[in-house]
Every structure is written in structure tokens, then in C-alpha cells.
Amino acid sequence: MSADAEVDADTAADDLLVVQDLDAGYGDLQILDGVDLAVGDREYVTVVGPNGAGKSTVMKSVFGLTTHMGGSVRFDDTDITGLDPEEIIYEGIGYVPQSDNVFASLSVRENLEMGAYILDDVPEERFEAVFERFPILEERSTQTAGTLSGGQRQMLAMGRALMLDPELLLLDEPSAGLAPDLVDEMFDRIDEINDAGTAILMVEQNAKEALRRCDRGYVLANGTNRFTGDGRTLLDDEEVRREFLGG
């Protein structure tokens, strides 16, 4: 059933990530206006909406990359509102931006090492865990990241973010720029990461596929909440389909 998205404060207290009444933007430009969002432990949540809706700004705001103008962001019952990304990493959140998400001049293994830069020594088990999830990265471990295919670079970006075994992984448009035959494989990888216990908050242009796979979805428009519900319900909602999913 369609409904304007709201987060109940009593329910949100039990969630891993809680964004409440968030106003944020860049410099003096406000993009988000009173956005509410929550992600439960091990939950898979997708944010969709038209271009310019503020989807990526929500993601960047959680990770401390925007100008905070109001509202709050709490993670694992800790207020992380306004913290820098370097501090947020220590809290257990990993972030994969849409573009420029690998160090092109470094090898695959060096990129993974950079993902765990806050550790004095990177346990070999961290590499092994990533290689088990993305075997192609082990095969290409000495290859320069800039020479990888688009799909392989995206796997590397996710692998790097997983090097610290985060509780929550933020993914900004993970299918962007991928060939159509690689999109399903990328979504499958994300499903596997979530199935292994990592909560996912994903912004995605491929709205229908994202909603089909996620536990719950948010639809943003003009920097505000428009709809929320489980993914299948949103997919089947006539108004959501007409306004945001192309019918």
C-alpha cells in the first residue's frame, strides 16, 4: 500500500542505522529535506527515485561527506551526525562510491590493503575472505587496478570496503556503467554479501531489479521521502510504478 515514508522513533531505536529528519546538502545548497530512513541488522535496503532526487546525497550524508543542516544519523545506537568519514569507518560502516572507487595505479592487492589502512597490520585472513568472495581478484592480485574490466573494478571496490568486515555496507549505484550481462552477476554478489550477514544500504538506478531483491525500499523525490515498504510491495504499487518505475 502506498504511503508517505515515515520512521517510527520507537521502532527505529532497534535498528542498526537510523536517519531522522535529515537536512543536508553541499555548502549552502540544501538537497535533503527531512529525510527519514532506517536499516535493520543484516537487512538489505534500497533507495530509488528519479535523477536529482537526493539518493546519493543520502548515502554521502551517512558517511559524512555532505554539509549537515539538521536532523540526526545514528549507527548502532551511537550518534555519528557530522563525523568525518575517517571516524565513521571505525564505527563499522563501509562505503563504495559510484565513481573513482579504485586506485587505478595500484595493484589489486594494494587496493585491498588500502581498504584496511586503519590497521597497523592487515591479517592475511582479511585477504582470504575477500578472495573467497571474489576469486577473480585473487587471480588478478598483482594486476594494476586501472587495467581491470568495469565489473572487476566494481568487485575490487566492494572487496576493499569489506576488508574491515563492516556491519553496514553503503553501495552507490553499483550497476552504473556495467554491461547488461554483468548487472545480474553484480546483484548476485550483493545478495551473497547480505546473506553472509552484512547489512546493505544501496542507491540504485536499476530500480525494478533492486526492489525485486531487497528487503525494504525507499522512494525519494525532490530530496524528501515519498514511499516506503518492502521491495515487492513497492514493485506492485500502481502509483510507484507509474511515477517512478516507468509503468
Secondary structure, 3 states (H helix, E strand, C coil): CCCCCCCCHHHHCCCCEEEEEEEEEECCEEEEEEEEEEECCCCEEEEECCCCCCHHHHHHHHCCCCEEEEEEEEECCEECCCCCHHHHHHHCEEEECCCCCCCCCCEHHHHHHHHCCCCCCCCHHHHHHHHHHCHHHHHCCCCEHHHCCHHHHHHHHHHHHHHHCCCEEEEECCCCCCCHHHHHHHHHHHHHHHHCCCEEEEECCCHHHHHHHCCEEEEEECCEEEEEEEHHHHHHCHHHHHHHCCC
